[in-house]
Amino acid sequence: MTFIEIMNSPLLYCLVGAGILYILIFCVLTLRKAYRHGLEIGMTKEQLRTTIVSSAIYTIVPSISIVVGLFSLAAVIGVPWSWFRLSVVGAVTYELMAADMAATGAGYESIAALNAAGDPTIVGTLMFVMSICIMTGIVCVLFFSKSIQKGVTTARNKNGALGALLTAVLSLAIVEAFLPIQLFKGPVYAAVALTSLIATYLQMEIIVKRLKIYWYRSFIMAVTLLIGMASSLFWVKVLG
């Protein structure tokens, strides 16, 4: 079997499906426990129902960008593993970078080159790298989340608007750490990144600020992902 055949195999679909089912059961049990606790502390059923509905709507809208990212990730590492990574823990940017690092570490130019070669011996390495690296954040949250949250809250209360700005900049810096990696991969990567940057700016400036359509902010990431993927086809022909 080739790399992509293993990554789209029925066995992997079954294993991933079992993992997703476990998460769904866990979520249902947690929701049930939280609902009962809400009633115990004096919340009405109407308040709880409103909270559940509003939370569900707020969750669905941002998930559009995740679904769009699923298409791009599934094209190179198959559907079931992409589905598992993005539905349980992970982000498109991280998953693609981790998969690419595993491929380049195995001697291939990129994850796309690995896919094209069809080397089945890298499947286990790819899954291990994509899983083990992101577990660092989960472990750190278990042991250090309380102290980190306390420090962030103290900084915000002590410095006011400056504290809030610093925490926002820190979050942005973490995301932007991936940008140089894309810019120096080649002209196509840089052109797609620049196109996405311009698309984001225009959406914020025209649709959100000038037209004052504030609800559109939840869709900017999803739309930018679509624009970026569409532009990659153009830039491959022009610069590739």
C-alpha positions as CSV (number, residue, x, y, z in Angstrom):
1,M,0.0,0.0,0.0
2,T,1.1,3.5,-0.7
3,F,1.3,6.4,1.8
4,I,-2.0,7.9,0.8
5,E,-3.7,4.5,0.6
6,I,-2.8,3.8,4.3
7,M,-3.8,7.3,5.3
8,N,-7.2,6.7,3.7
9,S,-7.6,3.1,4.7
10,P,-10.8,1.7,6.3
11,L,-8.9,0.6,9.4
12,L,-7.8,4.2,10.0
13,Y,-11.3,5.4,9.5
14,C,-12.5,3.0,12.1
15,L,-9.8,3.9,14.6
16,V,-10.4,7.6,14.1
17,G,-14.2,7.1,14.3
18,A,-13.8,5.3,17.7
19,G,-11.7,8.3,19.0
20,I,-14.2,10.8,17.8
21,L,-17.1,8.8,19.4
22,Y,-15.2,8.8,22.7
23,I,-14.9,12.6,22.5
24,L,-18.6,13.0,21.7
25,I,-19.6,10.8,24.6
26,F,-17.3,12.8,26.9
27,C,-18.8,16.0,25.7
28,V,-22.4,14.8,26.2
29,L,-21.6,13.6,29.8
30,T,-19.9,16.9,30.6
31,L,-22.8,18.9,29.2
32,R,-25.3,16.8,31.3
33,K,-23.2,17.3,34.4
34,A,-22.9,21.1,33.8
35,Y,-26.6,21.4,33.1
36,R,-27.5,19.7,36.4
37,H,-25.0,21.9,38.3
38,G,-26.5,25.0,36.7
39,L,-29.9,24.0,38.1
40,E,-28.3,23.3,41.5
41,I,-26.9,26.8,41.8
42,G,-30.2,28.5,40.9
43,M,-30.1,29.0,37.1
44,T,-33.4,28.5,35.3
45,K,-33.9,26.1,32.5
46,E,-34.5,29.0,30.1
47,Q,-31.2,30.6,31.0
48,L,-29.4,27.3,30.5
49,R,-31.2,26.7,27.2
50,T,-30.2,30.2,26.0
51,T,-26.6,29.6,27.0
52,I,-26.4,26.3,25.2
53,V,-28.0,27.7,22.0
54,S,-25.8,30.9,21.9
55,S,-22.6,28.8,22.7
56,A,-23.5,26.4,19.9
57,I,-24.0,29.2,17.3
58,Y,-20.8,30.9,18.4
59,T,-18.9,27.6,18.0
60,I,-20.3,26.7,14.6
61,V,-19.3,30.0,12.9
62,P,-15.6,29.9,13.7
63,S,-15.5,26.2,12.8
64,I,-16.1,27.1,9.1
65,S,-12.4,28.0,8.8
66,I,-11.5,24.6,10.3
67,V,-13.7,22.8,7.7
68,V,-11.9,24.8,5.0
69,G,-8.6,23.9,6.5
70,L,-9.6,20.2,6.6
71,F,-9.8,20.2,2.8
72,S,-6.3,21.4,2.3
73,L,-4.9,19.1,5.0
74,A,-6.8,16.0,3.7
75,A,-5.3,16.6,0.2
76,V,-1.8,15.7,1.5
77,I,-2.3,13.3,4.5
78,G,-5.7,11.8,3.8
79,V,-9.1,12.4,5.3
80,P,-9.4,10.3,8.6
81,W,-6.1,11.6,10.2
82,S,-6.9,15.2,9.2
83,W,-10.4,14.8,10.6
84,F,-9.0,13.4,13.9
85,R,-6.4,16.1,14.3
86,L,-8.6,19.1,13.6
87,S,-11.7,17.8,15.5
88,V,-9.9,16.8,18.7
89,V,-6.8,19.0,19.1
90,G,-4.7,20.9,16.6
91,A,-4.7,23.7,14.1
92,V,-4.3,23.8,10.3
93,T,-1.1,25.8,10.6
94,Y,0.5,23.5,13.2
95,E,-0.6,20.3,11.5
96,L,0.8,21.2,8.1
97,M,4.0,22.4,9.6
98,A,4.5,19.3,11.7
99,A,3.7,17.0,8.8
100,D,6.1,18.9,6.6
101,M,8.8,18.6,9.2
102,A,8.3,14.9,9.4
103,A,8.5,14.7,5.6
104,T,11.7,16.8,5.3
105,G,13.3,14.9,8.2
106,A,12.7,11.7,6.2
107,G,14.6,13.3,3.2
108,Y,11.7,14.6,1.1
109,E,11.4,18.1,-0.1
110,S,7.9,18.6,1.4
111,I,4.8,16.7,2.6
112,A,3.5,17.0,-1.0
113,A,6.6,15.3,-2.3
114,L,6.2,12.5,0.3
115,N,2.6,12.1,-0.9
116,A,3.7,11.9,-4.5
117,A,6.4,9.3,-3.7
118,G,3.9,7.2,-1.8
119,D,6.4,6.0,0.8
120,P,4.5,3.9,3.3
121,T,7.3,3.7,5.8
122,I,6.8,7.3,7.0
123,V,3.2,6.9,8.1
124,G,4.1,6.0,11.7
125,T,6.7,8.8,12.0
126,L,4.3,11.3,10.6
127,M,1.5,10.5,13.0
128,F,4.0,10.4,16.0
129,V,5.5,13.8,15.1
130,M,2.1,15.4,14.6
131,S,0.8,14.0,17.9
132,I,3.7,14.2,20.3
133,C,4.7,17.9,19.7
134,I,1.3,19.4,20.4
135,M,1.0,17.4,23.6
136,T,3.5,19.8,25.2
137,G,0.8,22.4,25.3
138,I,-1.7,20.0,26.9
139,V,0.8,18.9,29.6
140,C,1.8,22.5,30.3
141,V,-1.9,23.5,30.8
142,L,-2.3,20.7,33.3
143,F,0.5,21.9,35.5
144,F,0.9,25.6,34.8
145,S,-2.4,26.9,33.6
146,K,-3.4,28.3,37.0
147,S,-0.2,30.3,37.5
148,I,-0.2,31.5,33.9
149,Q,-3.8,32.6,34.1
150,K,-3.1,34.4,37.4
151,G,-0.1,36.2,35.9
152,V,-2.1,37.3,32.9
153,T,-5.0,38.5,35.0
154,T,-2.6,40.4,37.3
155,A,-0.9,42.1,34.3
156,R,-4.2,43.2,32.9
157,N,-5.5,44.6,36.2
158,K,-2.2,46.3,37.0
159,N,-1.5,47.8,33.6
160,G,-5.0,48.3,32.4
161,A,-5.3,48.7,28.6
162,L,-1.5,48.2,28.2
163,G,-1.8,44.8,29.9
164,A,-4.6,43.7,27.6
165,L,-2.5,44.9,24.6
166,L,0.6,43.0,25.7
167,T,-1.3,39.7,26.1
168,A,-3.0,40.3,22.6
169,V,0.4,41.0,21.1
170,L,1.9,37.9,22.7
171,S,-0.9,35.8,21.1
172,L,-0.3,37.4,17.8
173,A,3.5,36.8,18.0
174,I,2.9,33.1,18.6
175,V,0.9,32.9,15.4
176,E,3.2,35.1,13.4
177,A,6.2,32.8,14.3
178,F,5.0,30.6,11.4
179,L,5.1,33.4,8.9
180,P,8.9,33.5,8.2
181,I,8.7,29.7,7.6
182,Q,6.2,30.3,4.8
183,L,7.9,33.3,3.3
184,F,11.3,31.6,2.9
185,K,9.9,28.4,1.4
186,G,9.7,29.9,-2.0
187,P,8.1,32.6,-4.2
188,V,4.7,30.7,-4.4
189,Y,4.5,30.4,-0.6
190,A,5.4,34.1,-0.1
191,A,2.9,35.2,-2.8
192,V,0.1,33.2,-1.1
193,A,1.0,34.6,2.3
194,L,1.0,38.2,0.9
195,T,-2.3,37.6,-0.9
196,S,-3.9,36.3,2.4
197,L,-2.5,39.4,4.2
198,I,-4.0,41.8,1.7
199,A,-7.3,39.9,1.7
200,T,-7.5,40.1,5.5
201,Y,-6.7,43.8,5.6
202,L,-9.3,44.6,2.9
203,Q,-12.0,42.6,4.7
204,M,-11.3,44.3,8.0
205,E,-11.0,47.8,6.5
206,I,-13.9,47.8,4.0
207,I,-16.5,45.3,5.4
208,V,-16.0,45.6,9.1
209,K,-14.8,49.2,9.6
210,R,-16.3,51.2,6.7
211,L,-19.5,49.2,6.3
212,K,-19.7,48.4,10.0
213,I,-20.7,44.8,9.4
214,Y,-19.2,43.6,12.7
215,W,-20.6,40.0,12.6
216,Y,-18.5,39.4,9.5
217,R,-15.3,39.3,11.7
218,S,-16.1,35.6,12.5
219,F,-16.0,34.7,8.8
220,I,-12.7,36.5,7.9
221,M,-10.5,33.6,8.6
222,A,-12.6,31.2,6.6
223,V,-12.9,33.6,3.6
224,T,-9.1,34.3,3.8
225,L,-8.3,30.6,3.7
226,L,-10.5,30.2,0.6
227,I,-8.9,33.2,-1.1
228,G,-5.4,31.9,-0.2
229,M,-6.0,28.4,-1.5
230,A,-7.6,29.8,-4.7
231,S,-4.6,32.2,-5.2
232,S,-2.2,29.4,-4.8
233,L,-3.4,27.9,-8.1
234,F,-2.7,31.2,-9.8
235,W,0.7,31.7,-8.2
236,V,1.8,28.2,-9.1
237,K,1.2,29.0,-12.8
238,V,2.8,32.4,-12.6
239,L,5.8,31.7,-10.3
240,G,6.0,27.9,-10.1
